[in-house]
């Protein structure tokens, strides 16, 4: 064990730029034991965050230990004589996968948010080691044969469904291929791991800025101006970090300054990710074709609700056609507004979109987004979100002040139902150097009934409360609700019998739906007026203002949808053909002009900072919109019975969130709606109803 730790730490200090730095792999030095897996239930004390509050060396030692234990459980399982006991065999396998899943989750959190560079590198090293171990297990023919031979007649439907998925995934990984093919698959998986890390690191570390004169802040809210004083040179620094970028693009009256900020933001990841993305696409294509699929998109969509890339493409085009007229009208309104300031203008530039949309909403819909910021002070929004979800789902949140954390900004909270603790989550909500620049929810620990509590991390980049109030834009409030929806799905669904069915382990093109459902509580007066109070006067956000806000939101929805479809098309089309020789920039610019009314800028490389091209979604960014169709339908019972109706919320929790991945997503939706989902609710929402 000591030698393994030394080797892993050496890898961390040396860096992991590519495969040459990964030999010999640390986990290959770990000799699995043949001992029986522990049957002692894990303590139900949530404590996974402690491993992110230690040292890089201890973090890596824990990673190595988890890999060793996972391999030991596999070895114990395959060593048993047939006929193997079904429950103990499935428990051993589930233990192994849970250990590896949790280790790689911790690694992702560490590499994307830890303030210590050595710790971030340790996270990347651990992720590489764990992914290699997962690949080895997925290609272990002995294990596949052992699991396939288990008798499942006496097991419940959820267990039978889970095992069927496990066996399917083994075949999708290539377990039934010859030794040479399986070795090539290992090498490709290794490439995909470190290329994905490299792609993300180039984005995460590439925060850019423009230096503008103080006059460029004209139109920005007072708190923003106060937070951006001129430097010694008299210039103001505006970065591509979200709290800087979004308000500046919406409110600054300086067109040249907005253009400059827009351009450098569209260049993040350039030029480093040009080569990295090309190699990532090629490795995915090679893996998919080696497994017999025509391309990566075909491989990646097989286990999702959509079931194939052509269905995904058809879905994108269906929504594109539905939004075409709305997008055209939205653009015409922007151009008309621009002509008030620039008579004779013939087109709208992309860096003008957010500013002009804000002006149209203010002038035609009498909605000033700057005004409502005063009602969305961060700590009030957080407490309001807690209060609403507590009331809906029967929960209590208690601050775990003694829980170890990896940065002073991070807060730990325990979730209770009565006296029963259901799990823990961490809020890492404010920007800092080298932290992930967008908002996301991360699983930290997998929950299992009677064995372990689920834990999660919410990672955002909202203004930090301090001397002055931290005021959020309404879009940030929606983001907070969205990501908390993911978190609740993980916590409330994290009490399944098997880790493989726990939390949000449903089809990936359904995963966004619970998060999109919770966004609705950021729009309605019955929920907003519970927490949206002016930071000076304490007055609640007026119902009439909320109504204007909702009417104003209907404007621009066509352009918003077409922009999402552009990203979905980029994600899909970069993965539907042999990428050899593909000029990704030319392809992406052509797709922008296909789906958006703005001409493509020659120095724009939006795909090189498109984080969803790596990892969870890759070719399936369409999943956000697929889930949105379902989410709008899931809201229909709330519209019928009231958004704050606890009976409807409890039924939603019990039928959609609580079961985790124990059923197909379509069945979860049917259990709640009493019917299959349809497009009707989505169409009404798109039309502004």
C-alpha positions in Angstrom: 0.0 0.0 0.0 2.8 2.4 0.9 4.5 1.8 -2.5 1.3 2.4 -4.3 0.7 5.7 -2.6 4.3 6.8 -3.4 3.7 5.9 -7.1 0.3 7.8 -7.2 1.8 10.8 -5.5 4.7 10.8 -7.9 2.2 10.8 -10.8 0.4 13.7 -9.2 3.6 15.8 -8.8 4.8 14.9 -12.3 1.6 15.9 -14.0 -0.6 13.9 -16.3 -0.2 15.4 -19.8 -0.8 12.2 -21.6 -0.5 8.5 -21.6 3.3 8.5 -21.4 3.0 9.8 -17.8 0.6 7.1 -16.7 2.9 4.0 -17.0 3.0 1.8 -15.0 -0.6 2.4 -13.8 -0.8 2.5 -10.0 -3.8 0.3 -9.7 -2.0 -2.5 -11.5 0.3 -2.6 -8.5 -2.7 -3.2 -6.3 -3.0 -7.0 -5.8 -6.7 -7.8 -5.2 -7.3 -10.1 -2.2 -9.7 -13.0 -2.3 -11.3 -12.1 1.0 -15.1 -11.9 1.3 -16.6 -8.4 1.0 -17.6 -6.8 4.2 -21.2 -7.4 5.1 -21.1 -4.8 7.9 -23.4 -1.9 7.0 -21.7 1.4 6.4 -22.2 4.0 9.1 -25.0 6.4 8.2 -22.9 9.4 9.1 -22.4 11.6 6.0 -18.7 12.3 5.9 -17.5 12.2 2.2 -16.6 15.9 2.3 -13.8 15.1 4.7 -11.8 13.6 1.9 -11.8 17.0 0.1 -10.6 18.8 3.2 -7.5 16.7 3.7 -4.1 16.8 1.9 -3.4 15.7 -1.7 -1.4 12.8 -0.4 -4.2 11.5 1.8 -6.7 12.0 -0.9 -4.7 9.9 -3.3 -4.2 7.2 -0.6 -7.9 7.0 -0.1 -8.4 6.8 -3.9 -5.9 3.9 -4.0 -7.7 2.2 -1.1 -11.1 2.4 -2.8 -9.7 1.0 -6.0 -8.1 -1.9 -4.1 -11.3 -2.6 -2.2 -13.3 -2.5 -5.4 -11.0 -5.0 -7.1 -11.1 -7.2 -4.0 -14.9 -7.4 -4.1 -14.7 -8.4 -7.8 -12.1 -11.1 -7.1 -14.2 -12.4 -4.2 -17.3 -12.7 -6.5 -15.6 -14.5 -9.3 -13.8 -16.8 -6.9 -17.1 -18.2 -5.5 -18.2 -21.6 -6.8 -21.3 -21.9 -8.9 -24.1 -21.7 -8.2 -23.2 -18.4 -6.5 -25.5 -16.8 -3.9 -27.4 -14.1 -5.8 -27.7 -11.5 -3.1 -24.1 -11.6 -1.8 -22.8 -11.7 -5.4 -24.8 -8.6 -6.4 -23.8 -6.9 -3.2 -20.1 -7.5 -3.9 -20.5 -6.1 -7.5 -22.6 -3.1 -6.3 -20.0 -2.4 -3.6 -17.3 -2.3 -6.2 -19.1 0.0 -8.5 -20.2 2.3 -5.7 -16.6 2.6 -4.5 -15.4 3.6 -7.9 -18.3 5.9 -8.7 -17.8 7.8 -5.5 -14.0 8.0 -6.0 -14.4 9.5 -9.5 -17.1 11.9 -8.2 -14.8 13.2 -5.5 -12.1 13.5 -8.1 -14.2 15.7 -10.3 -15.1 18.0 -7.5 -11.5 18.2 -6.4 -10.2 19.0 -9.9 -12.9 21.6 -10.6 -13.2 23.4 -7.4 -10.3 22.9 -4.9 -8.3 26.0 -4.2 -5.0 24.1 -4.0 -3.4 23.4 -7.3 -1.7 20.2 -6.0 -5.1 18.9 -4.8 -6.7 19.7 -8.2 -3.9 17.7 -9.9 -4.5 14.9 -7.3 -8.1 14.9 -8.4 -7.2 14.4 -12.0 -4.7 11.7 -11.2 -7.3 9.8 -9.1 -9.9 10.1 -11.9 -7.5 8.5 -14.3 -6.7 5.7 -12.0 -10.4 5.0 -11.2 -11.5 5.2 -14.8 -8.8 2.6 -15.7 -10.1 0.4 -12.9 -13.7 0.8 -14.2 -12.6 -0.1 -17.7 -10.8 -3.2 -16.4 -13.9 -4.3 -14.5 -16.2 -3.6 -17.5 -14.0 -5.8 -19.7 -13.6 -8.7 -17.2 -15.1 -11.7 -18.9 -15.0 -13.8 -15.7 -17.2 -11.2 -13.9 -19.6 -10.9 -16.8 -20.1 -14.7 -16.9 -20.6 -14.9 -13.1 -23.2 -12.1 -13.1 -25.0 -13.5 -16.2 -25.3 -16.9 -14.4 -27.1 -15.6 -11.3 -30.6 -16.8 -10.6 -32.9 -13.8 -10.4 -36.3 -15.5 -10.1 -36.8 -14.5 -6.5 -35.5 -10.9 -6.9 -37.8 -7.9 -7.2 -38.5 -6.1 -10.5 -36.1 -3.3 -9.8 -33.2 -5.7 -9.2 -34.0 -7.7 -12.4 -34.1 -4.5 -14.4 -30.8 -3.3 -12.9 -29.0 -6.6 -13.6 -30.3 -6.5 -17.2 -28.9 -3.0 -17.6 -25.6 -4.1 -16.1 -25.2 -7.0 -18.5 -26.2 -4.8 -21.4 -23.5 -2.2 -20.4 -20.9 -5.0 -20.2 -21.6 -5.9 -23.8 -21.6 -2.2 -24.8 -18.1 -1.9 -23.3 -16.9 -4.9 -25.4 -16.6 -7.6 -22.8 -17.5 -10.2 -25.4 -14.7 -9.2 -27.8 -11.3 -10.9 -28.2 -8.3 -10.0 -26.1 -6.7 -7.8 -28.6 -9.8 -5.8 -29.1 -10.3 -5.4 -25.4 -6.8 -4.2 -25.0 -7.4 -1.5 -27.7 -10.6 -0.5 -25.9 -8.6 0.0 -22.7 -6.2 2.2 -24.5 -9.0 4.3 -26.0 -10.8 4.7 -22.6 -7.5 5.9 -21.2 -7.1 8.4 -23.9 -10.7 9.6 -23.5 -10.1 10.2 -19.7 -7.1 12.4 -20.0 -8.2 14.1 -23.2 -11.5 15.0 -21.5 -9.6 16.3 -18.5 -7.3 18.4 -20.7 -10.3 19.8 -22.6 -12.0 20.9 -19.3 -8.8 22.2 -17.8 -8.1 24.5 -20.8 -11.6 26.0 -20.3 -11.4 26.3 -16.5 -8.0 28.0 -16.5 -8.7 30.3 -19.4 -10.4 33.3 -17.7 -10.0 36.4 -19.8 -10.6 40.1 -19.3 -11.1 43.4 -21.0 -9.9 46.7 -19.5 -12.4 49.5 -20.2 -12.9 53.0 -19.2 -15.3 53.8 -16.3 -17.8 55.2 -18.9 -18.3 51.6 -20.1 -20.1 50.9 -16.8 -22.9 53.4 -17.7 -26.1 51.4 -17.5 -24.8 48.9 -14.9 -26.5 48.6 -11.5 -24.9 50.6 -8.7 -23.7 47.5 -6.8 -21.9 46.3 -10.0 -20.2 49.6 -10.5 -19.1 49.7 -6.8 -17.6 46.2 -7.1 -15.6 47.3 -10.2 -13.6 50.4 -9.2 -10.9 51.7 -11.6 -7.4 50.4 -11.1 -4.3 52.6 -10.8 -4.3 53.0 -14.5 -7.9 54.4 -14.4 -9.2 51.3 -16.3 -11.9 48.9 -15.1 -11.2 45.1 -15.3 -14.2 43.0 -16.6 -13.6 39.3 -16.8 -15.4 36.4 -18.5 -16.5 35.1 -15.1 -20.3 34.7 -15.0 -20.9 37.4 -12.3 -19.0 39.9 -14.5 -20.1 38.8 -17.9 -23.8 38.4 -17.7 -24.7 41.8 -16.2 -22.2 43.6 -18.5 -23.6 42.1 -21.7 -27.2 43.0 -20.6 -26.7 46.5 -19.3 -23.6 48.2 -20.5 -24.4 51.0 -22.9 -21.0 50.7 -24.6 -21.4 48.7 -27.7 -17.6 48.5 -28.3 -17.0 47.3 -24.8 -19.7 44.6 -25.1 -18.2 43.5 -28.4 -14.7 43.2 -26.9 -16.0 41.2 -23.9 -18.1 39.0 -26.2 -15.2 38.3 -28.5 -12.7 37.3 -25.8 -15.4 35.1 -24.2 -15.9 33.3 -27.5 -12.1 32.7 -27.7 -11.8 30.9 -24.3 -10.1 27.5 -24.9 -8.5 28.8 -28.1 -6.1 27.7 -29.5 -5.3 24.8 -27.0 -8.6 23.0 -27.4 -8.5 22.9 -31.2 -6.1 20.0 -31.1 -7.6 18.5 -27.9 -11.1 18.5 -29.2 -10.0 16.9 -32.5 -8.2 14.1 -30.7 -11.2 13.6 -28.3 -13.6 13.3 -31.3 -11.2 10.9 -33.0 -10.8 8.7 -29.9 -14.6 8.5 -29.5 -15.1 7.6 -33.1 -12.4 4.9 -32.9 -14.0 3.4 -29.8 -17.5 3.4 -31.3 -16.5 1.8 -34.6 -14.3 -0.7 -32.8 -17.5 -1.8 -31.0 -19.4 -2.0 -34.3 -21.3 1.3 -34.2 -21.2 3.7 -37.2 -20.2 6.6 -35.0 -20.0 7.9 -31.4 -23.5 9.4 -31.5 -25.0 6.0 -32.4 -23.1 4.4 -29.5 -23.9 7.1 -27.0 -27.7 7.3 -27.7 -28.4 3.6 -27.6 -29.1 3.5 -23.9 -31.1 6.7 -23.7 -34.7 7.5 -24.2 -34.1 8.8 -27.7 -32.5 5.4 -28.7 -30.7 6.7 -31.8 -29.0 9.7 -33.4 -31.6 10.0 -36.2 -34.3 10.3 -33.7 -32.3 13.0 -31.9 -31.7 14.8 -35.2 -35.4 14.6 -36.0 -36.2 16.0 -32.5 -33.9 18.9 -33.0 -35.5 19.7 -36.4 -39.0 19.4 -35.0 -38.3 21.9 -32.3 -36.4 24.1 -34.8 -39.4 24.3 -37.1 -41.7 25.0 -34.1 -39.5 27.9 -33.0 -38.7 29.4 -36.5 -41.5 31.9 -36.6 -41.0 33.0 -33.0 -37.3 33.4 -33.5 -37.9 35.5 -36.7 -40.3 37.8 -34.8 -37.8 38.1 -31.9 -35.0 39.1 -34.2 -37.2 41.6 -36.0 -38.1 43.3 -32.7 -34.4 43.5 -31.8 -33.6 45.1 -35.1 -36.4 47.6 -34.8 -35.1 48.5 -31.3 -31.6 48.9 -32.6 -32.8 51.3 -35.3 -33.9 53.7 -32.6 -30.2 54.3 -31.8 -28.8 53.5 -35.2 -31.2 54.5 -38.0 -30.6 52.4 -41.1 -29.2 49.4 -39.3 -29.7 46.2 -41.3 -28.6 43.5 -38.8 -28.2 42.8 -35.1 -24.8 41.6 -33.9 -24.6 38.7 -31.4 -23.0 41.0 -28.7 -26.0 43.2 -29.0 -28.6 40.5 -28.3 -28.7 40.5 -24.5 -28.7 44.4 -24.3 -31.4 44.8 -26.9 -33.6 42.1 -25.4 -33.4 43.9 -22.1 -34.3 47.2 -23.8 -37.3 45.6 -25.6 -38.5 44.0 -22.3 -38.2 47.4 -20.6 -39.9 49.5 -23.2 -42.5 47.2 -24.6 -43.3 45.0 -21.6 -42.4 47.6 -18.9 -40.1 45.2 -17.2 -36.7 46.4 -15.9 -34.6 43.4 -15.0 -32.2 45.7 -13.1 -35.0 46.7 -10.8 -35.9 43.2 -9.7 -32.3 42.4 -8.8 -32.9 44.3 -5.6 -35.4 41.6 -4.6 -33.0 38.8 -5.1 -30.3 39.1 -2.5 -28.4 35.8 -2.4 -29.0 34.8 1.3 -32.7 35.5 0.9 -32.9 33.5 -2.2 -31.1 30.6 -0.6 -33.4 30.7 2.5 -36.5 31.0 0.2 -35.4 27.9 -1.8 -35.0 26.0 1.4 -38.4 27.1 2.8 -40.2 26.2 -0.4 -38.7 22.8 -0.9 -39.1 22.1 2.8 -42.8 22.8 2.6 -43.3 20.9 -0.6 -41.4 17.8 0.3 -41.7 17.6 4.0 -38.0 18.3 4.6 -35.8 20.2 7.1 -32.4 21.6 6.4 -29.9 21.9 9.3 -26.5 23.6 8.9 -23.6 21.1 9.6 -21.2 23.7 10.9 -18.6 21.2 12.1 -18.4 19.4 8.8 -15.0 19.6 7.2 -15.0 21.7 4.0 -12.4 22.5 1.3 -12.8 26.3 1.3 -14.2 28.8 3.7 -17.0 29.7 1.3 -18.3 26.2 1.4 -21.3 25.4 3.6 -22.5 21.9 4.6 -26.2 21.2 5.2 -28.0 18.0 6.4 -31.4 17.1 5.0 -33.9 15.6 7.4 -37.4 14.2 7.3 -38.6 14.4 10.8 -35.8 12.9 12.9 -34.4 10.9 10.0 -31.4 12.3 8.2 -31.7 11.7 4.5 -28.4 13.0 3.3 -26.0 16.0 3.1 -25.2 18.6 0.6 -22.5 21.2 0.2 -22.9 24.7 -1.2 -19.9 26.0 -3.1 -21.5 29.1 -4.5 -19.0 31.9 -5.2 -16.3 32.4 -7.8 -12.6 32.1 -7.1 -9.5 31.5 -9.2 -9.3 28.1 -11.0 -12.8 27.0 -10.0 -15.3 25.8 -12.6 -16.9 28.8 -14.2 -20.4 27.6 -14.7 -23.1 26.2 -12.4 -23.5 22.4 -11.8 -24.5 19.8 -9.3 -22.1 17.0 -8.4 -22.8 13.7 -6.7 -20.3 13.2 -3.9 -21.5 10.0 -2.3 -24.0 7.4 -3.5 -26.8 6.5 -1.1 -28.0 3.0 -0.4 -30.9 2.0 1.9 -29.5 1.2 5.3 -25.9 1.4 4.2 -24.9 4.9 3.1 -26.5 8.4 2.9 -26.4 10.3 -0.4 -24.2 13.4 -0.5 -24.0 16.1 -3.2 -22.3 19.4 -4.0 -23.9 22.5 -5.6 -21.2 24.4 -7.4 -22.1 27.9 -8.7 -20.6 31.3 -9.3 -22.9 33.8 -7.7 -21.9 37.2 -6.1 -20.4 36.8 -2.6 -22.2 38.4 0.3 -20.1 40.8 2.2 -19.9 44.5 2.9 -22.5 45.1 0.2 -25.6 43.0 -0.7 -25.0 40.2 -3.2 -27.8 40.8 -5.7 -28.7 38.1 -8.3 -30.2 38.5 -11.7 -33.4 36.5 -12.1 -31.6 34.2 -14.5 -29.2 33.3 -11.6 -32.2 32.7 -9.4 -33.5 30.2 -12.0 -30.1 28.6 -12.1 -30.1 28.2 -8.3 -33.5 26.5 -8.4 -32.5 24.3 -11.4 -29.3 23.0 -9.8 -31.1 22.4 -6.5 -33.6 20.3 -8.4 -30.7 18.0 -9.4 -29.5 17.9 -5.8 -32.9 16.9 -4.5 -33.2 14.2 -7.1 -29.9 12.8 -5.8 -30.8 13.1 -2.1 -34.5 11.9 -2.3 -33.8 9.2 -4.8 -30.6 8.1 -3.0 -32.2 5.4 -0.8 -32.5 2.5 -3.3 -31.4 -1.0 -2.5 -28.6 -0.9 -5.0 -26.1 1.9 -5.8 -26.7 1.2 -9.4 -30.3 2.4 -9.0 -29.6 5.3 -6.7 -30.3 9.0 -7.1 -30.5 10.3 -10.7 -29.3 7.1 -12.3 -32.0 7.2 -14.9 -31.6 7.7 -18.7 -29.5 10.8 -19.2 -32.0 12.5 -21.5 -34.4 12.5 -18.5 -32.0 13.7 -15.9 -32.6 17.4 -16.5 -36.4 17.2 -16.2 -36.5 17.3 -12.3 -34.2 20.3 -12.3 -36.3 22.0 -15.0 -39.5 21.3 -13.0 -38.1 23.1 -9.9 -37.3 26.2 -12.0 -41.1 26.9 -12.2 -41.0 28.0 -8.5 -38.6 30.9 -9.6 -41.4 32.3 -11.8 -44.7 32.2 -9.8 -46.0 34.8 -7.4 -47.2 32.2 -4.9 -43.6 31.0 -4.5 -41.6 34.2 -5.3 -43.4 36.3 -2.8 -42.3 34.0 0.0 -38.7 35.2 -0.4 -38.3 37.9 -3.0 -38.1 41.0 -0.8 -36.3 44.2 -1.5 -32.9 44.3 0.3 -33.5 47.9 1.5 -37.3 48.2 2.1 -38.2 44.6 2.8 -41.2 44.9 0.5 -42.2 41.7 -1.4 -41.8 41.6 -5.2 -45.1 43.0 -6.4 -47.5 40.5 -8.1 -47.9 43.0 -11.0 -44.1 43.0 -11.5 -44.0 39.3 -11.5 -46.8 39.2 -14.2 -44.8 41.7 -16.3 -41.7 39.6 -15.8 -43.5 36.5 -17.0 -44.9 38.4 -20.1 -41.5 39.8 -20.8 -39.9 36.3 -20.6 -42.1 35.2 -23.5 -40.2 37.6 -25.6 -37.0 36.1 -26.9 -38.0 32.6 -26.2 -37.8 31.7 -29.9 -34.2 33.0 -30.1 -33.3 31.2 -26.9 -34.7 27.9 -28.2 -32.9 28.2 -31.5 -29.6 28.9 -29.6 -30.1 25.8 -27.5 -30.8 23.9 -30.7 -27.6 25.2 -32.2 -25.7 23.8 -29.2 -27.6 20.5 -29.6 -26.7 20.3 -33.3 -23.1 21.0 -32.6 -23.0 18.3 -29.9 -24.7 15.8 -32.2 -23.1 16.6 -35.6 -19.5 16.6 -34.3 -20.1 13.0 -33.4 -22.0 11.6 -36.4 -19.2 11.1 -38.9 -15.5 10.3 -39.1 -13.8 13.3 -37.6 -10.6 12.8 -39.5 -9.8 16.1 -41.3 -12.9 17.8 -39.8 -12.5 21.5 -39.4 -14.6 21.9 -36.3 -14.6 25.7 -36.4 -16.0 25.8 -39.9 -18.7 23.2 -39.1 -19.7 25.0 -35.9 -19.9 28.4 -37.7 -22.1 26.9 -40.4 -24.4 25.5 -37.7 -24.6 28.8 -36.0 -25.8 30.4 -39.3 -28.2 27.5 -39.8 -30.0 27.9 -36.4 -29.3 31.5 -35.4 -29.9 34.8 -37.3 -26.5 36.2 -36.4 -23.5 35.9 -38.8 -20.7 33.9 -37.5 -17.6 35.8 -36.5 -14.3 34.5 -38.0 -12.5 34.7 -34.6 -15.3 32.9 -32.6 -14.5 29.5 -31.2 -17.6 28.9 -29.0 -17.1 25.1 -29.2 -13.7 25.2 -27.6 -15.3 26.4 -24.3 -18.5 24.3 -24.6 -18.0 22.2 -21.5 -20.8 19.8 -22.2 -18.9 18.4 -25.2 -16.9 16.4 -22.6 -18.2 13.9 -20.1 -21.8 13.5 -19.2 -23.4 14.7 -22.5 -20.8 14.6 -25.3 -23.1 14.1 -28.3 -26.3 14.4 -26.4 -26.8 18.1 -25.5 -30.2 17.7 -27.0 -31.1 16.0 -23.7 -31.7 19.4 -22.1 -34.5 20.1 -24.6 -35.8 16.5 -24.5 -36.1 16.8 -20.8 -37.7 20.2 -21.0 -40.6 18.7 -23.1 -41.1 16.2 -20.3 -40.7 18.8 -17.5 -43.4 21.0 -18.9 -45.8 18.1 -18.9 -44.8 17.1 -15.3 -45.9 20.6 -14.2 -49.5 20.1 -15.4 -50.7 18.6 -12.2 -49.2 21.5 -10.2 -50.9 23.9 -12.6 -54.2 22.1 -11.9 -53.9 21.8 -8.1 -51.6 24.8 -7.2 -47.8 25.2 -7.3 -47.6 25.0 -3.5 -49.9 22.1 -3.1 -48.1 19.6 -0.8 -50.2 16.6 -1.8 -49.2 17.0 -5.5 -45.6 17.6 -4.5 -45.6 14.5 -2.3 -46.9 12.4 -5.1 -44.3 13.9 -7.4 -41.6 13.0 -4.9 -42.9 9.5 -4.4 -43.4 8.6 -8.1 -40.6 10.6 -9.9 -37.8 11.6 -7.5 -37.9 8.9 -4.8 -37.6 5.8 -7.0 -34.3 7.0 -8.4 -33.3 4.8 -11.3 -35.5 1.8 -10.3 -37.8 2.3 -13.3 -37.5 3.5 -16.9 -38.0 7.2 -17.0 -41.1 6.9 -19.2 -42.6 4.7 -16.5 -41.8 7.2 -13.7 -43.5 9.9 -15.7 -46.5 7.7 -16.4 -46.8 6.9 -12.7 -47.1 10.6 -11.9 -49.2 11.8 -14.8 -51.4 8.7 -15.2 -50.5 8.8 -19.0 -47.6 9.1 -21.4 -46.0 12.5 -21.7 -46.7 14.6 -24.8 -45.7 17.8 -26.5 -48.9 19.7 -25.7 -47.7 21.4 -22.5 -44.4 22.3 -24.1 -46.1 23.9 -27.1 -48.3 26.0 -24.8 -45.3 27.1 -22.9 -43.4 28.0 -26.1 -46.5 30.1 -27.2 -46.4 31.9 -23.9 -49.4 30.3 -22.2 
